[in-house]
Amino acid sequence: MSGLLLLMALMLTSTPLPDSGPLQEALARFERLEGYRLALRSEGPGGNQQLRYAYRKPGLVRMDVQSPYAGAVLIYRPVSRQVRLWPFGLSWPSVALSPEHPLVTSSRGHRVDKSDVGVLLRRVLQLQQAGELVVQQSATFRGRAVWHLVITGPAGPNGVARYELWLDQSSLFPLKVIGSDDRGNRLETVWLEQIELDPVFTDNFFTP
């Protein structure tokens, strides 16, 4: 398909932007979810990471690490306000740690208890409120129609002054995120793949 035909097809099939704004609607959609799970890949100056990620309200998180510490499992339960870490897999002993402990925070300072998509969307909205949002309305990502958003503003505590988000037009769930500082240096790129919205979790999935 030529570039012109592809653009015409996108214009015909594109979902209209929500009146409330794409980020506000994306957050509203997230808040209506009971949970999700996906494969996550991240790249940045601090290193690369791959893991399986799962979230269920009211804040349960499970990460099954594939690299760089293959086999490690982290589970956060808001009742205990602790992260349970199995460094060598669930068949080995575990240790309970504070969410601020360096063993369970990333090189970028990301915490397990503040790692869900809702936290990301709220941070991006805060940046938009102090800056500006530009929407690329006829974008695709891996053959899917997406809203490509570029948000810029004053750098926050995490050093990010510019976010690029690719939101699936149907679900408004993020598929890719790039964070950059106020000099244009890329701080982190994150891909969210194999996304399942409102999956059925086994009874012991967050309490193995």
C-alpha positions as CSV (number, residue, x, y, z in Angstrom):
1,M,0.0,0.0,0.0
2,S,1.4,3.4,-1.0
3,G,1.9,6.1,1.6
4,L,-1.1,8.1,0.3
5,L,-3.4,5.1,0.4
6,L,-2.2,4.2,3.9
7,L,-2.9,7.8,5.1
8,M,-6.4,7.7,3.5
9,A,-7.1,4.3,5.1
10,L,-6.1,5.7,8.5
11,M,-8.3,8.7,8.1
12,L,-11.3,6.5,7.3
13,T,-10.7,4.1,10.2
14,S,-9.4,6.5,12.8
15,T,-11.2,6.8,16.1
16,P,-12.2,10.4,16.9
17,L,-10.2,12.0,19.7
18,P,-12.2,12.1,23.0
19,D,-13.6,15.5,23.8
20,S,-12.0,15.3,27.3
21,G,-8.5,14.9,25.8
22,P,-6.7,11.6,25.0
23,L,-4.7,11.5,28.3
24,Q,-7.7,12.2,30.5
25,E,-9.7,9.5,28.7
26,A,-6.8,7.1,28.8
27,L,-6.7,7.6,32.6
28,A,-10.4,7.2,32.9
29,R,-10.2,3.9,30.9
30,F,-7.4,2.7,33.2
31,E,-9.4,3.5,36.3
32,R,-12.3,1.4,35.0
33,L,-10.0,-1.7,34.7
34,E,-9.7,-4.3,37.4
35,G,-6.3,-5.3,36.2
36,Y,-4.0,-6.1,33.3
37,R,-0.8,-8.0,32.4
38,L,1.8,-7.6,29.7
39,A,5.3,-8.1,28.6
40,L,7.5,-5.0,29.3
41,R,10.8,-4.1,27.7
42,S,12.8,-1.0,28.7
43,E,16.1,0.5,27.4
44,G,18.1,3.4,28.8
45,P,21.5,4.6,29.9
46,G,21.1,2.7,33.1
47,G,20.6,-0.6,31.3
48,N,18.0,-2.8,29.7
49,Q,15.2,-4.8,31.3
50,Q,12.6,-7.4,30.3
51,L,9.9,-8.8,32.5
52,R,6.3,-10.0,32.7
53,Y,4.2,-7.5,34.6
54,A,0.8,-7.9,36.2
55,Y,-1.4,-5.5,38.1
56,R,-4.7,-5.9,39.9
57,K,-6.7,-3.4,42.0
58,P,-6.3,-2.1,44.6
59,G,-2.6,-2.1,43.8
60,L,-1.3,-5.6,43.7
61,V,1.8,-5.9,41.4
62,R,3.8,-8.9,40.3
63,M,7.0,-8.8,38.2
64,D,8.6,-11.9,36.7
65,V,12.0,-10.8,35.6
66,Q,13.5,-12.2,32.4
67,S,16.6,-10.0,32.3
68,P,19.0,-9.0,33.6
69,Y,18.2,-11.1,36.7
70,A,16.3,-14.0,35.1
71,G,14.0,-15.9,37.4
72,A,13.6,-13.2,40.0
73,V,10.0,-12.5,41.1
74,L,8.8,-9.3,42.9
75,I,5.3,-9.0,44.4
76,Y,3.9,-5.9,46.1
77,R,0.8,-6.1,48.3
78,P,-0.6,-2.8,49.5
79,V,-1.9,-4.4,52.7
80,S,1.7,-5.1,53.9
81,R,3.3,-2.1,52.1
82,Q,6.2,-4.4,51.4
83,V,7.8,-5.9,48.3
84,R,8.4,-9.6,48.6
85,L,11.5,-10.6,46.6
86,W,12.4,-14.1,45.4
87,P,15.9,-13.5,43.9
88,F,16.2,-17.0,42.4
89,G,12.5,-18.0,41.7
90,L,9.5,-19.0,43.7
91,S,11.0,-22.3,44.7
92,W,13.7,-20.5,46.7
93,P,13.4,-18.4,50.0
94,S,12.1,-14.9,49.8
95,V,12.7,-11.6,51.6
96,A,10.4,-8.7,52.5
97,L,11.7,-5.3,51.6
98,S,10.5,-1.7,51.7
99,P,9.5,-0.3,48.3
100,E,12.3,2.2,48.6
101,H,15.0,-0.5,49.1
102,P,17.7,-0.3,46.3
103,L,17.3,-4.1,45.6
104,V,13.7,-3.5,44.4
105,T,14.1,-0.1,42.6
106,S,15.3,0.4,39.1
107,S,18.3,2.4,38.0
108,R,15.9,5.2,37.1
109,G,14.4,5.1,40.6
110,H,11.2,3.4,39.6
111,R,9.4,1.7,42.5
112,V,7.3,-1.5,42.3
113,D,4.5,0.1,44.3
114,K,4.3,3.0,41.8
115,S,4.8,1.2,38.5
116,D,1.4,0.8,37.1
117,V,0.1,2.6,34.0
118,G,-2.1,4.9,36.0
119,V,1.0,6.4,37.7
120,L,2.5,7.0,34.3
121,L,-0.6,8.7,32.9
122,R,-0.9,10.9,36.0
123,R,2.7,12.0,35.6
124,V,2.2,12.8,31.9
125,L,-1.0,14.8,32.7
126,Q,0.9,16.8,35.3
127,L,3.5,17.6,32.6
128,Q,0.8,18.6,30.1
129,Q,-0.9,20.9,32.6
130,A,2.4,22.9,33.0
131,G,3.4,22.6,29.3
132,E,1.8,21.5,26.0
133,L,0.4,18.5,24.2
134,V,0.8,17.8,20.5
135,V,-1.2,15.0,18.9
136,Q,-0.1,13.2,15.7
137,Q,-3.6,12.0,14.5
138,S,-2.6,9.7,11.7
139,A,0.1,7.5,13.3
140,T,0.6,3.8,13.3
141,F,2.6,1.5,15.5
142,R,3.4,-2.0,14.4
143,G,0.4,-1.9,12.0
144,R,-2.0,-0.6,14.6
145,A,-3.8,2.8,14.6
146,V,-2.5,4.8,17.5
147,W,-2.5,8.3,18.9
148,H,1.1,9.5,19.0
149,L,1.3,12.2,21.7
150,V,4.2,14.5,22.4
151,I,4.0,16.2,25.8
152,T,6.6,18.8,26.9
153,G,7.0,20.9,30.0
154,P,9.3,21.7,32.9
155,A,11.2,18.7,34.1
156,G,9.8,17.0,37.2
157,P,11.5,15.1,40.0
158,N,12.3,12.2,37.7
159,G,14.1,14.6,35.2
160,V,11.6,14.0,32.4
161,A,10.7,17.1,30.4
162,R,9.3,15.4,27.4
163,Y,7.1,12.3,27.0
164,E,6.2,10.6,23.7
165,L,3.3,8.1,24.1
166,W,1.8,5.8,21.5
167,L,-1.8,5.0,22.7
168,D,-3.8,2.3,21.0
169,Q,-6.8,4.1,19.5
170,S,-9.2,1.4,20.5
171,S,-8.3,0.9,24.2
172,L,-6.2,4.1,24.8
173,F,-3.7,1.8,26.5
174,P,0.0,2.8,26.1
175,L,2.0,0.7,23.7
176,K,5.3,2.6,23.8
177,V,6.7,5.5,26.0
178,I,9.8,7.6,25.6
179,G,11.0,9.9,28.3
180,S,13.6,12.6,27.6
181,D,15.2,15.4,29.7
182,D,15.1,19.1,28.9
183,R,18.2,18.8,26.7
184,G,16.6,16.2,24.5
185,N,18.6,13.3,26.0
186,R,16.6,10.1,25.9
187,L,16.3,8.8,29.5
188,E,14.2,5.7,28.9
189,T,12.2,3.9,26.2
190,V,9.5,1.4,27.3
191,W,7.6,-1.1,25.1
192,L,4.4,-2.7,26.4
193,E,3.5,-5.8,24.5
194,Q,1.2,-8.9,24.7
195,I,-1.3,-6.7,26.6
196,E,-4.3,-8.4,28.3
197,L,-6.9,-6.1,29.9
198,D,-9.0,-7.5,32.8
199,P,-7.4,-11.0,32.6
200,V,-8.5,-13.7,35.1
201,F,-5.8,-14.3,37.7
202,T,-5.5,-17.5,39.6
203,D,-6.3,-17.2,43.3
204,N,-2.6,-17.5,44.4
205,F,-1.1,-15.4,41.6
206,F,-0.2,-12.5,43.9
207,T,0.2,-14.8,47.0
208,P,2.3,-17.7,45.9
